[in-house]
Amino acid sequence: MTRIVVGLSGGVDSSTAAATLHHQGYEVVGLTLWLMKGKGQCCSEGMVDAAALCEQLGIPYHVVDSRELFEKNIINYLVSGYSSGVTPLPCSQCNKAVKFGPMLKYAQEELGIDRIATGHYARIEYNGETGRYQLLRAVDHNKDQSYFLYDLTQDLLAHCLFPLGNIPKTETRKIAAEFGLSTADKPESQDLCLIEAHGSMQNFLEQYIERQKGQIVDTQGNVLGEHEGIHRYTIGQRRGIGLAAPEPLYVVALDPIKNQVIVGDRTVATQEECTVKQINWVSMEPPSSPIRAEVQIRYRTPPVPVTVIPLEGGDRVKLVFDERQFGVTPGQAAVWYNGEILLGGGIIEPAKANAGKDFLSGDTLAK
C-alpha cells in the first residue's frame, strides 16, 4: 500500500483529494501547515475542519507550526513589495517556499513518506522524451490553478499528485457529498488567506506600513490630488483612486522615491513589452533563443500571444506582446504556456527603462 501525505486546508478541495486517495487504496496521512491565527483556510478555523475530516476518514493527522516561516517568506515579502511600489503575488511564493517544499521535507524526514498531494486544480505528466515532469492546466479551466504553481521545481513535481486535476469543480462537490464529507457544502474561499483573516489587504498592510501622504499626479507631473500611501494602489487600478475627472483615470505607475501615484488614461496604462525575473522553467529546458507562447500576466486574465526572449545571465526574459497589454503589474507573475503545458514563469519587473521616457517628461520614476 502506497503511503502519501495530503495537505489539508479544511476546505472541500483538499478534503476531497484526501478522501479520493483513501478510497483508491492509498495509506493517507493528513497534514496542515499552521500559517497564522484567525479565520479562513490554513488558519485555526481550517485546522478544526481538517482534524474532523481525518477523524471521519480514520487517518492520522499532523499539524506543523509554520507561522515563523510564513512571516519570513510571505508577510515580509508582501510588506517590502508594497512599500517599494510593486504588487507582490504571495500565492506562488507561498506554494514553493512555505507549502510544497516544507511539506515534502516533513513527509520524508519525519514520516518516512515520499509522496505528497494537494487539492490544487492542475495536472502533472512525465515526458519520457525530455526526461522532465510537465505541469499542465486542469481539465476545468475555470478552476485551473497552474498559474500559481509555476515556481515548483522538478524535484517537487516528481513527488507530487493533484487528484482533482482531471475533474471539474462541480464533480468535486458531488464526490465530497458521496463520501459524506463534512466539508461538502463548505463555502468557497474567495480571497487570499491574509484577506480572509484581516478583512482586506489594506487592513493587513497597515499593521506594518504607516500611512504617508503624497501626491497623485498625471503623466506630465501636474498635481491632481493627494493619497495616503502608495501601498493602497496597484497598476491598472481605476476604482478608489479618489479623483473626479471627465474621463476614467487609471494608475499607470507608482514612484516610491517621490511617494507619488501617477495616473493617466487607459492608453497610457498599456505596454508592448516587459521584463521578467526569477525565472523557473518548468516543462522545458531553458531556451537559448526566443520562443513563441501564450502568456498570462494575471491569474484571471486570458492568455495572449507573446514572444519570450531569454536575456543574458539566464534568469531573466523579455516578453514582447503581439498586442499592447493593459495593467502589466510589477510584482505579479507572468506565466507562459504552450496550449495546456506550462512552460515557465517569473516575476514582472518595474518598467524602469521606459519610465523616464513615458512619464513625467523624462523625470525617472524609480532608480
C-alpha positions as CSV (number, residue, x, y, z in Angstrom):
1,M,0.0,0.0,0.0
2,T,1.5,3.4,-1.0
3,R,1.7,6.0,1.7
4,I,1.0,9.6,0.9
5,V,0.8,12.8,2.8
6,V,-2.1,15.1,1.8
7,G,-2.0,18.8,2.6
8,L,-5.3,19.8,4.2
9,S,-6.6,23.4,4.5
10,G,-10.0,22.4,5.8
11,G,-11.7,23.2,2.5
12,V,-13.7,20.9,0.2
13,D,-10.9,20.6,-2.4
14,S,-8.2,19.2,-0.1
15,S,-10.8,17.1,1.8
16,T,-12.0,15.5,-1.5
17,A,-8.4,14.9,-2.6
18,A,-7.7,13.1,0.7
19,A,-10.9,11.1,0.6
20,T,-10.4,10.1,-3.1
21,L,-6.8,8.8,-2.5
22,H,-8.0,7.0,0.7
23,H,-10.8,5.4,-1.4
24,Q,-8.2,4.4,-4.1
25,G,-6.3,2.4,-1.5
26,Y,-3.5,4.8,-0.5
27,E,-2.5,5.0,3.1
28,V,-3.3,8.7,3.6
29,V,-1.8,10.9,6.3
30,G,-3.3,14.4,6.7
31,L,-1.1,17.4,7.3
32,T,-1.9,21.0,7.9
33,L,0.7,23.8,7.9
34,W,-0.3,26.3,10.6
35,L,0.4,29.6,8.9
36,M,-1.3,32.1,11.1
37,K,-4.1,32.6,13.6
38,G,-7.6,33.6,12.6
39,K,-10.4,32.8,10.2
40,G,-10.1,31.1,6.9
41,Q,-8.2,28.2,5.4
42,C,-4.7,27.5,6.7
43,C,-5.7,29.1,9.9
44,S,-7.1,28.0,13.3
45,E,-10.6,27.5,11.8
46,G,-9.3,25.4,8.9
47,M,-7.4,23.1,11.2
48,V,-10.6,22.2,13.1
49,D,-12.3,21.2,9.9
50,A,-9.2,19.3,8.7
51,A,-8.9,17.4,12.0
52,A,-12.6,16.5,11.8
53,L,-12.1,15.1,8.3
54,C,-9.2,12.9,9.3
55,E,-11.3,11.6,12.2
56,Q,-14.1,10.8,9.8
57,L,-11.7,9.0,7.4
58,G,-9.9,7.3,10.2
59,I,-6.5,8.6,9.1
60,P,-3.6,10.1,11.1
61,Y,-3.4,13.9,11.3
62,H,-0.4,16.2,11.8
63,V,-0.1,19.9,12.3
64,V,3.2,21.7,11.6
65,D,3.7,25.2,13.1
66,S,4.8,27.1,10.1
67,R,4.0,30.6,11.3
68,E,7.6,31.8,11.6
69,L,8.3,30.5,8.1
70,F,5.2,32.2,6.7
71,E,6.1,35.5,8.3
72,K,9.6,35.4,6.9
73,N,8.7,34.3,3.4
74,I,5.3,35.9,2.8
75,I,4.4,38.6,5.3
76,N,7.9,40.3,5.0
77,Y,7.8,39.7,1.2
78,L,4.4,41.5,0.9
79,V,5.3,44.4,3.2
80,S,8.6,45.0,1.4
81,G,6.9,44.8,-2.0
82,Y,4.0,47.1,-1.4
83,S,6.4,49.6,0.3
84,S,8.5,49.7,-2.8
85,G,5.6,50.3,-5.2
86,V,5.1,46.8,-6.5
87,T,2.1,44.4,-6.1
88,P,3.5,41.1,-5.0
89,L,1.8,37.8,-5.7
90,P,2.1,35.8,-2.4
91,C,0.4,32.5,-3.6
92,S,3.2,31.3,-5.9
93,Q,5.9,32.3,-3.4
94,C,3.9,30.5,-0.6
95,N,3.4,27.4,-2.6
96,K,7.1,26.8,-3.2
97,A,8.8,28.2,-0.1
98,V,6.2,27.6,2.6
99,K,3.9,24.8,1.4
100,F,5.2,22.2,-1.0
101,G,8.9,22.3,-0.1
102,P,8.5,22.1,3.7
103,M,5.6,19.6,3.3
104,L,7.7,17.2,1.3
105,K,10.6,17.6,3.7
106,Y,8.4,16.9,6.7
107,A,6.9,13.9,4.9
108,Q,10.3,12.4,4.1
109,E,12.2,13.2,7.2
110,E,9.6,12.9,9.9
111,L,7.2,10.3,8.5
112,G,9.3,8.4,6.0
113,I,6.8,9.1,3.2
114,D,8.0,10.1,-0.3
115,R,4.7,11.3,-1.9
116,I,2.6,14.4,-1.2
117,A,-0.8,15.5,-2.6
118,T,-2.9,18.6,-2.5
119,G,-6.3,19.7,-3.7
120,H,-4.9,22.1,-6.4
121,Y,-6.5,22.1,-9.9
122,A,-3.6,21.2,-12.1
123,R,-2.1,18.1,-13.8
124,I,1.4,16.6,-13.8
125,E,2.7,14.4,-16.6
126,Y,6.1,12.8,-17.1
127,N,7.6,13.3,-20.6
128,G,9.9,10.4,-21.3
129,E,11.5,12.1,-24.3
130,T,12.6,15.1,-22.4
131,G,13.1,13.5,-19.0
132,R,11.1,16.3,-17.4
133,Y,7.9,16.5,-15.4
134,Q,5.4,18.7,-17.2
135,L,2.9,20.9,-15.4
136,L,-0.5,21.2,-17.3
137,R,-3.6,23.1,-16.9
138,A,-6.5,21.5,-15.1
139,V,-9.3,20.0,-17.2
140,D,-11.6,22.6,-15.6
141,H,-10.1,25.8,-17.0
142,N,-12.4,27.9,-14.8
143,K,-10.7,26.4,-11.7
144,D,-7.2,25.9,-13.2
145,Q,-4.5,26.9,-10.6
146,S,-1.4,26.0,-12.6
147,Y,-0.6,29.8,-12.8
148,F,0.1,29.8,-9.0
149,L,2.3,26.6,-9.3
150,Y,4.8,27.9,-11.9
151,D,7.6,28.0,-9.4
152,L,7.5,24.4,-8.4
153,T,10.8,22.6,-9.2
154,Q,11.2,19.3,-11.0
155,D,12.0,17.6,-7.7
156,L,8.7,18.7,-6.1
157,L,6.7,17.8,-9.2
158,A,8.3,14.3,-9.1
159,H,6.9,13.7,-5.7
160,C,3.5,15.3,-6.0
161,L,0.0,14.3,-7.0
162,F,-3.0,16.5,-7.9
163,P,-6.0,14.2,-7.7
164,L,-8.5,16.9,-8.8
165,G,-6.7,18.0,-11.9
166,N,-8.8,15.8,-14.2
167,I,-12.3,16.6,-12.9
168,P,-14.5,19.7,-12.9
169,K,-15.2,21.5,-9.7
170,T,-18.9,20.5,-9.8
171,E,-17.7,16.9,-9.7
172,T,-15.6,17.6,-6.6
173,R,-18.7,18.7,-4.7
174,K,-20.5,15.6,-5.9
175,I,-17.7,13.3,-4.8
176,A,-17.5,15.0,-1.4
177,A,-21.2,14.5,-0.9
178,E,-21.0,10.9,-1.9
179,F,-18.3,10.3,0.6
180,G,-20.4,12.2,3.2
181,L,-17.7,14.7,3.9
182,S,-18.5,17.4,6.4
183,T,-16.8,19.9,4.1
184,A,-19.1,19.1,1.1
185,D,-21.2,22.2,1.4
186,K,-18.5,24.5,2.9
187,P,-18.5,27.8,1.1
188,E,-15.7,28.5,-1.4
189,S,-12.8,30.5,-0.2
190,Q,-12.9,33.8,-2.2
191,D,-9.8,35.6,-1.1
192,L,-6.2,35.3,-0.2
193,C,-5.8,33.8,3.3
194,L,-4.5,37.2,4.5
195,I,-7.6,39.0,3.3
196,E,-9.8,36.4,4.8
197,A,-8.1,36.8,8.1
198,H,-7.8,40.6,8.1
199,G,-10.8,41.8,6.1
200,S,-8.8,43.4,3.3
201,M,-5.2,43.6,2.1
202,Q,-5.2,47.3,3.2
203,N,-6.1,46.3,6.7
204,F,-3.3,43.7,6.8
205,L,-0.7,46.1,5.3
206,E,-1.4,48.9,7.6
207,Q,-0.4,46.8,10.6
208,Y,3.1,47.1,9.2
209,I,3.2,50.2,6.9
210,E,2.5,53.7,8.2
211,R,0.2,55.9,6.1
212,Q,2.3,58.5,4.3
213,K,0.6,61.3,2.4
214,G,1.8,62.1,-1.1
215,Q,0.8,63.5,-4.4
216,I,-1.4,62.0,-7.1
217,V,0.0,63.4,-10.4
218,D,-0.8,63.0,-14.1
219,T,1.8,61.9,-16.7
220,Q,3.0,65.5,-17.1
221,G,3.6,65.9,-13.4
222,N,0.6,68.0,-12.7
223,V,-0.8,67.5,-9.2
224,L,-4.3,66.2,-9.2
225,G,-4.9,65.2,-5.6
226,E,-3.4,63.5,-2.5
227,H,-3.1,59.9,-1.4
228,E,-2.3,58.3,2.0
229,G,0.2,55.7,0.9
230,I,1.3,54.1,-2.4
231,H,0.7,50.7,-0.8
232,R,-3.0,51.4,-1.3
233,Y,-2.6,51.3,-5.1
234,T,-1.7,49.0,-7.9
235,I,-1.0,49.4,-11.6
236,G,-4.2,49.4,-13.7
237,Q,-6.4,50.4,-10.8
238,R,-9.4,52.5,-11.7
239,R,-11.7,52.4,-8.7
240,G,-10.9,54.0,-5.4
241,I,-8.3,56.5,-6.7
242,G,-10.2,59.4,-5.2
243,L,-10.2,61.7,-8.1
244,A,-13.0,63.3,-10.1
245,A,-12.2,63.5,-13.8
246,P,-14.2,63.9,-17.1
247,E,-12.7,60.6,-18.4
248,P,-11.7,57.5,-16.4
249,L,-8.2,57.6,-14.9
250,Y,-6.0,54.6,-14.1
251,V,-2.9,54.1,-12.0
252,V,-0.1,53.8,-14.5
253,A,3.0,53.9,-12.2
254,L,4.0,54.2,-8.6
255,D,7.1,56.2,-7.5
256,P,8.3,55.1,-4.1
257,I,11.1,57.6,-4.1
258,K,8.8,60.6,-4.6
259,N,5.9,58.9,-2.9
260,Q,3.7,59.6,-5.9
261,V,0.9,57.8,-7.6
262,I,0.9,58.5,-11.4
263,V,-2.4,58.3,-13.2
264,G,-3.4,58.5,-16.9
265,D,-6.0,57.3,-19.4
266,R,-6.3,53.7,-20.4
267,T,-3.9,54.1,-23.4
268,V,-1.1,55.1,-21.1
269,A,-1.8,52.1,-18.9
270,T,-0.8,49.6,-21.7
271,Q,2.6,48.2,-22.6
272,E,4.0,46.4,-25.6
273,E,6.7,44.6,-23.6
274,C,8.0,43.9,-20.1
275,T,10.9,42.1,-18.4
276,V,10.5,39.2,-16.0
277,K,13.0,38.0,-13.3
278,Q,13.4,34.9,-11.1
279,I,12.5,32.6,-13.9
280,N,11.6,29.0,-13.3
281,W,11.5,26.8,-16.5
282,V,9.1,24.0,-15.7
283,S,8.1,21.8,-18.6
284,M,11.1,22.5,-20.8
285,E,14.8,23.3,-20.5
286,P,15.8,27.0,-20.6
287,P,15.8,28.0,-24.3
288,S,18.8,29.7,-25.8
289,S,16.8,31.6,-28.4
290,P,13.3,33.3,-28.5
291,I,10.2,31.1,-28.3
292,R,6.5,31.7,-29.1
293,A,4.0,31.1,-26.3
294,E,0.8,32.4,-24.7
295,V,1.2,34.3,-21.5
296,Q,-1.0,35.2,-18.5
297,I,0.1,38.4,-16.7
298,R,-2.6,37.9,-14.0
299,Y,-4.5,34.9,-12.7
300,R,-7.8,35.9,-14.2
301,T,-6.6,37.4,-17.5
302,P,-6.8,35.3,-20.6
303,P,-3.6,34.1,-22.2
304,V,-2.3,36.2,-25.1
305,P,0.3,35.5,-27.8
306,V,3.9,36.6,-26.8
307,T,7.5,36.2,-27.8
308,V,9.7,35.1,-24.9
309,I,13.2,36.3,-25.3
310,P,15.9,35.0,-23.0
311,L,18.2,37.7,-21.6
312,E,21.9,37.5,-20.7
313,G,22.5,35.7,-17.5
314,G,19.7,33.2,-17.9
315,D,17.5,34.3,-15.0
316,R,15.5,37.0,-16.9
317,V,13.4,37.2,-20.1
318,K,11.8,39.9,-22.1
319,L,8.2,39.4,-23.1
320,V,7.1,41.1,-26.3
321,F,3.3,41.0,-26.7
322,D,1.7,40.7,-30.1
323,E,-0.7,43.4,-28.9
324,R,-0.2,46.0,-26.2
325,Q,-1.4,44.8,-22.8
326,F,-3.3,46.7,-20.1
327,G,-2.2,46.7,-16.4
328,V,1.1,44.9,-16.7
329,T,1.8,45.0,-12.9
330,P,5.3,44.7,-11.3
331,G,5.4,42.0,-8.7
332,Q,2.7,39.9,-10.3
333,A,3.6,36.6,-12.1
334,A,3.9,36.3,-15.8
335,V,3.4,32.6,-16.7
336,W,3.7,31.3,-20.3
337,Y,2.1,28.2,-21.8
338,N,2.2,26.1,-25.0
339,G,-1.5,25.2,-25.1
340,E,-2.2,23.1,-21.9
341,I,1.5,22.9,-21.0
342,L,3.0,25.4,-18.6
343,L,6.5,26.2,-19.9
344,G,7.7,28.6,-17.3
345,G,7.2,31.8,-15.4
346,G,8.6,34.6,-13.3
347,I,8.0,37.9,-11.6
348,I,7.3,41.1,-13.7
349,E,9.8,43.8,-13.1
350,P,9.1,47.6,-12.8
351,A,9.4,49.3,-16.2
352,K,12.4,51.3,-15.2
353,A,13.9,51.6,-18.7
354,N,10.7,53.2,-20.0
355,A,9.7,55.3,-17.0
356,G,11.8,58.3,-17.9
357,K,10.5,58.3,-21.5
358,D,6.9,57.7,-20.8
359,F,6.2,59.6,-17.6
360,L,6.9,63.0,-16.1
361,S,8.7,64.4,-19.1
362,G,11.9,62.5,-18.6
363,D,12.0,62.5,-14.9
364,T,12.8,58.9,-13.8
365,L,10.2,57.2,-11.7
366,A,12.4,54.7,-10.0
367,K,16.1,54.1,-9.8
